């Protein structure tokens, strides 16, 4: 289930809609989560400030996306988890005034949640919804509250039975 506004259709149309929305909203930051979303935005001229990628699409290895950034940060985050390292690195990336790529060893899927909670207000987080399109989340107090509740409900690894 999408966490924000699902924009579906042909990739060109989806990215064009998102580009228009970004122009209208004038966000603090644009954060792209996932290799497919990052690549589609970058190739079509939608400039993101932060990219969170793992060199995989639908869990299959791909060639690293080509994006010019000022800094690359690295972190380890096993599938189905959000590590303390992930929180630290994503928060650090959000503080930067330059373009940053975060390369994840493991899986970046749940880092959409971290991105929303770490991003400045009025930012936009974009991620892919497999076989449907892209999801756009506008970072507001309300979205941070919803995502925070979702994260709070997640099990701690040592609590699993």
Secondary structure, DSSP 8 states (H G I E B T S, - for coil): --SSEEEES-HHHHHHHHHHHHHHH--S-EEEESHHHHHHHHHTT---SEEEE-SEETTEE--------SEEEEEEE-TT---HHHHHHHHHHHH-SS-EEEEEEE--TTHHHHHHHHS-TT-EEEEEETTTEEEEEE--HHHHHHHHHHHHHS--GGG--
